[in-house]
Amino acid sequence: MKIRAKLLVSHGFVALVVGCICVLILIGLQATDDSRHSFERSYESLREINELNSDANRLSEQIAELFTVGLEGRDEVTEAYDHLIVQLDVLQTALETDLAEAAPEDRESAQAMLDWITELHTEVESLGTAGMEIFDLLSKGQREVAQSLYARRVEDDLDTSIGTLIDEAIRRNARSVNAEIDAWNELTERQRLLAISIFVTAALVAVGTALLLDKQVSRPLADLSAAADNLASGHGEIALDTRRSDELGDLAERFQEMVQRISEQQASLRAARDSLAEQVSERTESLSQRTEQLEAANARLRELDSSRTQFLADISHELRTPLTVMRGQAEVALRNPNPSSELLQAAMQAMVRKTGQLGQLVDDLLFLARSEAGAIQVIPSPTMLQETLAEVTMDARSLRAADGIRIALHQPEDPVMVDADPARLHQAVMIILDNAIRHAPRDSVVSIDLKRSDDMAYLSISDMGEGFHEADIPHVFDRFYRGRNSRGAGGKGSGLGLAIAYWIVSRHHGRISIGQAENGTNGARVDVILPLLTETEGTDRHA
């Protein structure tokens, strides 16, 4: 229900109560007026009875005066008689009117009064007749008879009949007046109670209206005001009653929606602020990281520049050395006017070896250049490492035969499958094995150990040579880096082999590291760790 309807209902109820109070007041006033009229009628009736009593006594006195004044007093008797008869007729007419208009409960009293008037009228007529008879007797000179008639008919009848009727009427009217007085007192008490009831009812209606307005209007408005103050001060929210079906309920619901939207906007602003702060922090951290990366890249570039400078010097030396040897062999053969076939063959063999070294160096340079350009592709397929190691061992025979170096291969019987490019994996393992053979002393053993654990394959290649210098360990996989220990034929190496192997292993999602051999010597060990091929990957690949 809307507040307007509630106010209209409350005002209507107040108007109804006021109307009821007015009706009760009018009823009380009407009852008072009726009681007053009844009291007045009773009083008037009592007054008229007293006047009748006076008129009857006057008539008796006028008859008595006939004995003193003589026949001259006849007119006064007639006048007193006529006046009494007129009074009786007027009273009788009034009583007949009251009887016709009386309520059913008042008819018996009115009828009794009318009967009393009729009987009194008869007695008065009898009294008038006695007066006339006394006048006739006095006119005839029969004074004693007239006195006897007066004593018998006037004094006795006036005392007995008329007096009794008047006394009875007086008593009846006195009782009626007393009853009216009691009724008046009772009505006064009722009016007092009615006034008290009206006051209590009006007070209850006023209190109820005030409580209704407080509950329906003042309290919700106070809650809305407190909620607005809390919202303005940024404090906690106040739960408003949105279940009301009036205007204040709609206002509370819209206020809650406004608070919710403000809360969402504040949360969004806080989130944006936090996000901005986080982004600033991330950007700051990113800039810091990029700064560090740039510094590291600059340091790396400086190292690369230094390494390239050293590499160019080494490459120049490496290229010049075989070219010098080849030139020397050719010059020796040309200076001899009649060179023997053995001399020419030795010169050609030396030139072939040096040409092979130059070709290998050029191939390494070409591989690095193509890898940096992204031209080298790695095409993985299910590969069994035992087969790759068997091919590498077969290809390494020519490397180990001259110095009596033996290769010891240790591998499990169960196939060790990896997802790899067989050719590139063969190249990486061959680089590591060739490096180990070149650093192994004469008549020593190079060990190849293959193991598997969980989901990884572990391949270790170790030799019994001089091992890696401690200062070279952080840089052995750097391109163009040459360690302090001698490498390769002639004590020199290009520094490209392990860098190529590192690149190939990384492209197979594996790891490569170096360490010390576990054969009781100071030899070097290179470990290659590759992820095993799962059965699901193998099934998908075959499919």
C-alpha positions as CSV (number, residue, x, y, z in Angstrom):
1,M,0.0,0.0,0.0
2,K,1.3,3.4,-0.9
3,I,2.0,6.1,1.7
4,R,-0.7,8.3,0.2
5,A,-3.2,5.5,0.6
6,K,-2.0,4.8,4.2
7,L,-2.4,8.5,5.1
8,L,-5.8,8.6,3.5
9,V,-6.8,5.5,5.4
10,S,-5.4,6.9,8.7
11,H,-7.1,10.2,8.1
12,G,-10.3,8.4,7.2
13,F,-10.1,6.4,10.4
14,V,-9.5,9.6,12.4
15,A,-12.5,11.2,10.6
16,L,-14.6,8.1,11.4
17,V,-13.6,8.2,15.0
18,V,-14.3,12.0,15.1
19,G,-17.7,11.3,13.4
20,C,-18.5,8.6,16.0
21,I,-17.5,10.9,18.8
22,C,-19.8,13.6,17.3
23,V,-22.6,11.1,17.0
24,L,-22.1,10.1,20.6
25,I,-22.1,13.7,21.7
26,L,-25.3,14.4,19.7
27,I,-26.9,11.3,21.2
28,G,-25.8,12.5,24.6
29,L,-27.1,16.0,23.9
30,Q,-30.4,14.5,22.6
31,A,-30.7,12.3,25.7
32,T,-30.0,15.4,27.9
33,D,-32.5,17.4,26.0
34,D,-35.1,14.6,26.3
35,S,-34.4,14.3,30.0
36,R,-34.7,18.0,30.4
37,H,-38.0,18.1,28.5
38,S,-39.2,15.2,30.6
39,F,-38.1,16.9,33.8
40,E,-39.8,20.2,32.6
41,R,-43.0,18.3,31.9
42,S,-42.9,16.7,35.3
43,Y,-42.2,20.0,36.9
44,E,-44.9,21.7,34.9
45,S,-47.4,19.0,35.7
46,L,-46.5,19.3,39.4
47,R,-46.9,23.1,39.2
48,E,-50.3,22.7,37.4
49,I,-51.4,20.3,40.1
50,N,-50.4,22.7,42.8
51,E,-52.3,25.5,40.9
52,L,-55.4,23.1,40.7
53,N,-55.0,22.5,44.4
54,S,-54.9,26.3,45.0
55,D,-57.9,26.9,42.7
56,A,-59.8,24.1,44.4
57,N,-59.1,25.7,47.8
58,R,-60.0,29.1,46.4
59,L,-63.3,27.7,45.2
60,S,-63.9,26.3,48.7
61,E,-63.1,29.6,50.2
62,Q,-65.4,31.4,47.9
63,I,-68.2,29.0,48.8
64,A,-67.4,29.6,52.5
65,E,-67.6,33.4,52.0
66,L,-71.2,33.0,51.0
67,F,-72.0,32.6,54.7
68,T,-70.4,35.9,55.5
69,V,-70.9,38.2,52.5
70,G,-74.2,36.8,51.6
71,L,-75.6,36.3,48.2
72,E,-73.3,38.9,46.7
73,G,-70.5,36.4,46.7
74,R,-72.1,34.2,44.0
75,D,-70.1,35.9,41.2
76,E,-66.8,35.1,42.8
77,V,-67.9,31.4,43.3
78,T,-68.9,31.2,39.7
79,E,-65.7,32.9,38.6
80,A,-63.6,30.5,40.7
81,Y,-65.5,27.5,39.4
82,D,-65.2,28.5,35.8
83,H,-61.5,29.2,36.2
84,L,-60.9,25.8,37.8
85,I,-62.9,24.0,35.0
86,V,-60.9,25.9,32.3
87,Q,-57.7,24.8,34.0
88,L,-58.9,21.2,34.1
89,D,-59.9,21.4,30.4
90,V,-56.5,22.8,29.4
91,L,-54.7,20.2,31.4
92,Q,-56.9,17.4,30.1
93,T,-56.3,18.6,26.5
94,A,-52.5,18.7,27.1
95,L,-52.6,15.2,28.6
96,E,-54.5,13.8,25.7
97,T,-51.9,15.3,23.3
98,D,-49.1,13.8,25.4
99,L,-50.8,10.4,25.4
100,A,-51.1,10.5,21.6
101,E,-47.4,11.4,21.2
102,A,-46.0,9.3,24.1
103,A,-43.7,6.4,23.6
104,P,-45.1,3.0,24.4
105,E,-43.3,2.8,27.7
106,D,-44.8,6.2,28.8
107,R,-48.4,5.6,27.7
108,E,-49.4,3.9,31.0
109,S,-48.3,6.9,33.1
110,A,-49.9,9.4,30.7
111,Q,-53.2,7.4,30.7
112,A,-53.2,7.3,34.5
113,M,-52.7,11.0,34.6
114,L,-55.6,11.5,32.2
115,D,-57.9,9.3,34.3
116,W,-56.9,11.3,37.3
117,I,-57.9,14.6,35.5
118,T,-61.2,13.0,34.5
119,E,-61.9,11.9,38.0
120,L,-60.9,15.3,39.4
121,H,-63.1,17.0,36.8
122,T,-66.0,15.1,38.1
123,E,-65.2,16.0,41.7
124,V,-64.9,19.7,40.8
125,E,-68.2,19.6,39.0
126,S,-69.7,18.0,42.1
127,L,-68.1,20.7,44.2
128,G,-69.5,23.4,41.9
129,T,-73.0,21.8,42.2
130,A,-72.7,21.8,46.0
131,G,-71.8,25.5,45.9
132,M,-74.8,26.3,43.8
133,E,-77.0,24.3,46.2
134,I,-75.6,26.2,49.2
135,F,-76.3,29.5,47.4
136,D,-79.9,28.4,46.8
137,L,-80.3,27.4,50.5
138,L,-78.9,30.7,51.7
139,S,-81.2,32.6,49.4
140,K,-84.1,30.7,50.9
141,G,-82.9,31.5,54.4
142,Q,-82.0,27.9,55.2
143,R,-78.6,28.8,56.7
144,E,-78.3,25.7,59.0
145,V,-79.0,23.3,56.1
146,A,-76.6,25.2,53.9
147,Q,-73.9,24.9,56.6
148,S,-74.6,21.2,57.0
149,L,-74.3,20.7,53.2
150,Y,-71.1,22.8,53.2
151,A,-69.6,20.7,55.9
152,R,-70.6,17.5,54.3
153,R,-70.1,18.3,50.6
154,V,-67.4,20.9,50.5
155,E,-65.1,20.4,53.5
156,D,-65.3,16.6,53.7
157,D,-65.3,16.0,49.9
158,L,-62.5,18.6,49.4
159,D,-60.4,16.9,52.0
160,T,-61.3,13.4,51.1
161,S,-61.9,13.3,47.3
162,I,-60.2,16.3,45.8
163,G,-57.4,16.4,48.4
164,T,-56.7,12.8,48.1
165,L,-56.6,13.0,44.3
166,I,-54.3,16.0,44.4
167,D,-52.1,14.5,47.0
168,E,-51.9,11.3,45.0
169,A,-51.1,13.3,41.8
170,I,-48.5,15.3,43.8
171,R,-46.9,12.1,45.0
172,R,-47.0,10.5,41.5
173,N,-45.4,13.6,40.0
174,A,-42.9,13.8,42.9
175,R,-41.9,10.2,42.1
176,S,-41.7,11.1,38.4
177,V,-39.5,14.1,39.2
178,N,-37.3,12.0,41.4
179,A,-37.0,9.4,38.7
180,E,-36.2,12.1,36.2
181,I,-33.6,13.5,38.6
182,D,-32.1,10.0,39.0
183,A,-32.2,9.6,35.2
184,W,-30.5,13.0,34.9
185,N,-27.8,12.0,37.3
186,E,-27.3,8.7,35.5
187,L,-27.2,10.5,32.2
188,T,-24.7,13.0,33.7
189,E,-22.5,10.1,34.8
190,R,-22.8,8.5,31.4
191,Q,-21.9,11.7,29.7
192,R,-18.9,11.9,32.1
193,L,-17.9,8.4,31.1
194,L,-18.5,9.3,27.5
195,A,-16.3,12.3,27.8
196,I,-13.6,10.2,29.4
197,S,-14.0,7.5,26.7
198,I,-13.9,10.2,24.0
199,F,-10.6,11.6,25.5
200,V,-9.1,8.1,25.8
201,T,-10.2,7.2,22.3
202,A,-8.8,10.5,20.9
203,A,-5.6,10.0,22.7
204,L,-5.3,6.4,21.5
205,V,-6.1,7.5,17.9
206,A,-3.5,10.3,18.2
207,V,-0.8,7.9,19.6
208,G,-1.7,5.3,17.0
209,T,-1.5,7.8,14.2
210,A,1.8,9.1,15.5
211,L,3.2,5.6,15.8
212,L,2.0,4.7,12.4
213,L,3.6,7.8,10.9
214,D,6.8,7.1,12.8
215,K,6.9,3.5,11.6
216,Q,5.7,4.1,8.1
217,V,7.4,7.5,7.4
218,S,9.7,8.9,10.0
219,R,11.8,5.8,10.7
220,P,12.4,4.9,7.0
221,L,13.3,8.5,6.3
222,A,15.7,8.4,9.2
223,D,17.3,5.2,7.9
224,L,17.6,6.7,4.5
225,S,19.2,9.8,6.0
226,A,21.7,7.7,8.0
227,A,22.5,5.6,5.0
228,A,23.1,8.7,2.9
229,D,25.4,10.1,5.7
230,N,27.3,6.8,5.9
231,L,27.6,6.7,2.1
232,A,28.9,10.3,2.1
233,S,31.4,9.6,4.8
234,G,32.6,6.3,3.2
235,H,31.5,4.1,6.1
236,G,29.7,0.8,6.0
237,E,26.3,0.4,4.4
238,I,23.0,0.3,6.2
239,A,20.6,-2.4,5.3
240,L,17.3,-0.8,4.2
241,D,13.9,-2.4,4.2
242,T,13.2,-2.9,0.5
243,R,10.3,-5.2,1.1
244,R,7.9,-2.3,1.5
245,S,5.3,-1.8,-1.2
246,D,5.0,1.9,-0.9
247,E,7.0,4.9,-2.2
248,L,9.6,4.7,0.6
249,G,10.2,1.0,-0.3
250,D,10.7,2.0,-3.9
251,L,13.0,4.8,-2.7
252,A,15.0,2.4,-0.5
253,E,15.3,-0.1,-3.4
254,R,16.5,2.6,-5.8
255,F,18.9,3.9,-3.0
256,Q,20.3,0.4,-2.6
257,E,20.7,0.1,-6.4
258,M,22.5,3.4,-6.4
259,V,24.8,2.3,-3.5
260,Q,25.4,-1.0,-5.4
261,R,26.4,0.9,-8.5
262,I,28.6,3.3,-6.5
263,S,30.2,0.3,-4.8
264,E,30.8,-1.4,-8.2
265,Q,32.2,1.9,-9.6
266,Q,34.5,2.3,-6.6
267,A,35.5,-1.4,-6.8
268,S,36.2,-0.8,-10.5
269,L,38.2,2.3,-9.8
270,R,40.1,0.4,-7.1
271,A,40.7,-2.4,-9.5
272,A,41.8,0.0,-12.2
273,R,44.1,1.8,-9.7
274,D,45.5,-1.6,-8.5
275,S,45.8,-2.7,-12.1
276,L,47.6,0.6,-13.0
277,A,49.9,0.3,-10.0
278,E,50.5,-3.3,-11.0
279,Q,51.2,-2.4,-14.6
280,V,53.5,0.4,-13.5
281,S,55.3,-2.1,-11.2
282,E,55.4,-4.6,-14.0
283,R,56.6,-2.0,-16.5
284,T,59.2,-0.8,-14.0
285,E,60.3,-4.4,-13.3
286,S,60.2,-5.1,-17.1
287,L,62.3,-2.0,-17.7
288,S,64.6,-3.1,-15.0
289,Q,64.8,-6.5,-16.5
290,R,65.2,-5.1,-19.9
291,T,67.9,-2.9,-18.6
292,E,69.6,-5.9,-17.1
293,Q,69.1,-7.8,-20.3
294,L,70.5,-4.9,-22.3
295,E,73.5,-4.7,-20.0
296,A,73.9,-8.5,-20.3
297,A,73.4,-8.3,-24.0
298,N,76.0,-5.5,-24.2
299,A,78.3,-7.6,-22.1
300,R,77.5,-10.6,-24.3
301,L,78.1,-8.5,-27.4
302,R,81.4,-7.4,-26.0
303,E,82.3,-11.0,-25.2
304,L,81.1,-12.0,-28.7
305,D,83.1,-9.2,-30.2
306,S,86.1,-10.3,-28.3
307,S,85.4,-13.9,-29.2
308,R,84.9,-13.0,-32.8
309,T,88.2,-11.1,-32.8
310,Q,89.9,-14.1,-31.3
311,F,88.1,-16.4,-33.7
312,L,89.1,-14.4,-36.7
313,A,92.7,-14.6,-35.5
314,D,92.4,-18.3,-34.9
315,I,90.6,-18.9,-38.2
316,S,93.3,-16.9,-40.0
317,H,95.8,-19.0,-38.2
318,E,93.9,-22.2,-39.0
319,L,93.5,-21.3,-42.6
320,R,97.0,-20.1,-43.0
321,T,98.5,-23.2,-41.4
322,P,97.1,-25.8,-43.8
323,L,97.5,-23.5,-46.7
324,T,101.2,-23.0,-45.7
325,V,101.7,-26.7,-45.4
326,M,100.0,-27.3,-48.8
327,R,102.1,-24.6,-50.4
328,G,105.3,-26.0,-48.8
329,Q,104.6,-29.5,-50.0
330,A,103.9,-28.2,-53.5
331,E,107.0,-26.0,-53.5
332,V,109.1,-29.0,-52.4
333,A,107.7,-31.1,-55.1
334,L,108.3,-28.4,-57.7
335,R,111.8,-27.6,-56.7
336,N,112.9,-31.2,-57.4
337,P,113.4,-31.4,-61.2
338,N,112.8,-35.2,-61.1
339,P,110.5,-35.9,-58.2
340,S,109.9,-39.5,-57.3
341,S,106.5,-41.0,-57.1
342,E,106.9,-41.5,-53.4
343,L,107.6,-37.7,-52.9
344,L,104.7,-36.7,-55.0
345,Q,102.4,-39.2,-53.2
346,A,103.5,-37.9,-49.8
347,A,103.0,-34.3,-50.9
348,M,99.5,-35.1,-52.3
349,Q,98.5,-37.0,-49.1
350,A,99.6,-34.0,-46.9
351,M,97.6,-31.7,-49.2
352,V,94.5,-34.0,-49.0
353,R,94.6,-34.0,-45.1
354,K,94.9,-30.3,-45.0
355,T,92.1,-29.9,-47.6
356,G,89.9,-32.1,-45.4
357,Q,90.6,-29.9,-42.3
358,L,89.8,-26.8,-44.4
359,G,86.6,-28.5,-45.6
360,Q,85.5,-29.4,-42.0
361,L,86.2,-25.8,-40.9
362,V,84.2,-24.4,-43.8
363,D,81.3,-26.8,-43.0
364,D,81.2,-25.7,-39.4
365,L,81.2,-22.1,-40.4
366,L,78.4,-22.8,-42.9
367,F,76.3,-24.7,-40.3
368,L,76.6,-21.8,-37.9
369,A,75.6,-19.3,-40.5
370,R,72.6,-21.3,-41.6
371,S,71.5,-22.0,-38.0
372,E,71.6,-18.2,-37.3
373,A,69.6,-17.6,-40.4
374,G,67.0,-20.3,-39.5
375,A,67.7,-22.3,-42.6
376,I,68.5,-25.6,-40.7
377,Q,65.4,-27.6,-40.0
378,V,65.0,-30.2,-37.3
379,I,62.4,-32.9,-38.3
380,P,61.8,-35.2,-35.3
381,S,60.7,-38.8,-35.6
382,P,60.7,-41.8,-33.2
383,T,64.4,-42.7,-32.9
384,M,66.0,-45.5,-31.0
385,L,69.2,-44.2,-29.4
386,Q,70.9,-47.6,-29.6
387,E,70.8,-47.4,-33.4
388,T,72.2,-43.8,-33.4
389,L,75.1,-44.9,-31.1
390,A,75.8,-47.9,-33.3
391,E,76.2,-45.7,-36.4
392,V,78.3,-43.1,-34.5
393,T,80.6,-45.9,-33.2
394,M,81.0,-47.3,-36.7
395,D,81.8,-43.9,-38.2
396,A,84.4,-43.2,-35.4
397,R,86.6,-46.2,-36.3
398,S,88.8,-44.1,-38.6
399,L,89.3,-41.6,-35.8
400,R,90.4,-44.1,-33.1
401,A,92.5,-46.5,-35.2
402,A,95.7,-44.5,-35.5
403,D,96.3,-43.9,-31.8
404,G,94.9,-47.2,-30.5
405,I,91.9,-45.5,-28.7
406,R,89.1,-47.9,-27.9
407,I,85.4,-47.1,-27.5
408,A,83.5,-48.7,-24.7
409,L,79.7,-48.7,-25.3
410,H,77.4,-49.4,-22.3
411,Q,73.6,-49.3,-23.1
412,P,70.4,-51.1,-21.9
413,E,68.9,-54.0,-23.8
414,D,65.4,-52.4,-23.9
415,P,65.0,-49.8,-26.6
416,V,65.5,-46.2,-25.6
417,M,63.1,-44.2,-27.8
418,V,63.3,-40.4,-28.2
419,D,61.5,-38.0,-30.6
420,A,64.5,-36.6,-32.5
421,D,65.9,-35.9,-36.0
422,P,68.3,-38.9,-36.5
423,A,70.7,-37.0,-38.7
424,R,71.1,-34.0,-36.4
425,L,71.3,-36.2,-33.3
426,H,74.0,-38.3,-35.0
427,Q,75.9,-35.0,-35.8
428,A,75.7,-33.8,-32.2
429,V,76.9,-37.2,-30.7
430,M,79.6,-37.4,-33.4
431,I,80.9,-33.9,-32.5
432,I,81.1,-34.9,-28.8
433,L,82.7,-38.3,-29.5
434,D,85.2,-36.7,-31.9
435,N,86.1,-34.1,-29.3
436,A,86.6,-36.8,-26.7
437,I,88.7,-39.0,-29.0
438,R,90.9,-36.0,-30.0
439,H,91.6,-35.2,-26.3
440,A,92.0,-38.9,-25.2
441,P,95.6,-40.1,-24.7
442,R,97.0,-42.9,-26.8
443,D,95.8,-46.4,-26.0
444,S,93.1,-45.1,-23.7
445,V,89.3,-45.8,-23.6
446,V,86.5,-43.4,-24.5
447,S,83.3,-44.5,-22.7
448,I,79.7,-44.1,-24.0
449,D,77.0,-44.7,-21.3
450,L,73.3,-44.7,-22.1
451,K,70.7,-44.9,-19.3
452,R,67.0,-44.2,-18.8
453,S,65.2,-43.0,-15.7
454,D,61.5,-42.1,-15.5
455,D,60.8,-40.0,-18.6
456,M,64.4,-39.0,-19.5
457,A,67.3,-40.6,-21.4
458,Y,70.8,-39.9,-20.1
459,L,73.8,-40.2,-22.5
460,S,77.4,-39.6,-21.1
461,I,80.6,-39.5,-23.2
462,S,83.8,-39.4,-21.2
463,D,87.5,-39.6,-22.0
464,M,90.7,-40.1,-20.0
465,G,92.4,-36.9,-21.2
466,E,93.3,-33.6,-19.5
467,G,89.7,-32.5,-19.0
468,F,88.3,-29.0,-19.0
469,H,90.0,-26.2,-17.4
470,E,87.9,-24.7,-14.5
471,A,88.0,-21.2,-16.1
472,D,86.7,-22.7,-19.4
473,I,83.6,-24.4,-18.0
474,P,81.2,-21.4,-18.2
475,H,82.2,-20.8,-21.9
476,V,82.7,-24.2,-23.5
477,F,79.4,-24.0,-25.4
478,D,80.0,-20.4,-26.6
479,R,80.6,-20.0,-30.2
480,F,84.1,-19.2,-31.3
481,Y,85.4,-19.9,-27.8
482,R,88.7,-21.9,-27.5
483,G,89.8,-23.1,-24.2
484,R,93.2,-23.1,-22.6
485,N,93.9,-26.8,-23.2
486,S,95.0,-27.8,-26.7
487,R,92.3,-29.0,-29.0
488,G,92.3,-30.8,-32.3
489,A,95.1,-31.8,-34.5
490,G,98.1,-29.7,-34.2
491,G,97.0,-28.5,-30.8
492,K,94.4,-26.1,-32.1
493,G,90.6,-26.2,-32.5
494,S,88.1,-23.9,-34.0
495,G,85.8,-23.7,-30.9
496,L,82.7,-24.4,-33.0
497,G,82.0,-28.1,-32.3
498,L,80.4,-28.0,-28.8
499,A,78.5,-24.8,-29.8
500,I,76.9,-26.8,-32.7
501,A,76.2,-29.8,-30.4
502,Y,74.6,-27.4,-27.9
503,W,72.3,-25.9,-30.6
504,I,71.2,-29.3,-31.8
505,V,70.4,-30.7,-28.3
506,S,68.5,-27.5,-27.4
507,R,66.3,-27.9,-30.5
508,H,65.4,-31.4,-29.2
509,H,64.2,-29.9,-25.9
510,G,67.1,-31.5,-24.1
511,R,70.1,-30.4,-22.0
512,I,73.8,-30.7,-22.4
513,S,76.4,-30.2,-19.7
514,I,80.0,-31.0,-18.9
515,G,81.7,-32.5,-15.9
516,Q,84.5,-34.8,-14.8
517,A,84.9,-38.4,-15.9
518,E,84.0,-41.1,-13.4
519,N,86.7,-43.5,-14.5
520,G,89.2,-42.4,-11.9
521,T,91.0,-40.0,-14.2
522,N,90.8,-36.2,-14.7
523,G,89.2,-36.7,-18.1
524,A,86.2,-34.7,-19.3
525,R,82.6,-35.9,-19.4
526,V,79.8,-34.5,-21.6
527,D,76.2,-35.3,-20.5
528,V,73.2,-35.2,-22.9
529,I,69.7,-35.5,-21.4
530,L,66.8,-36.0,-23.8
531,P,63.0,-36.5,-23.1
532,L,61.8,-40.0,-23.8
533,L,59.1,-40.7,-26.4
534,T,55.9,-41.6,-24.6
535,E,53.6,-44.4,-25.9
536,T,50.9,-41.9,-26.8
537,E,53.2,-39.8,-28.8
538,G,54.5,-42.9,-30.6
539,T,51.0,-44.1,-31.4
540,D,50.0,-40.6,-32.7
541,R,53.1,-40.4,-34.8
542,H,52.5,-43.8,-36.4
543,A,48.9,-42.9,-37.0
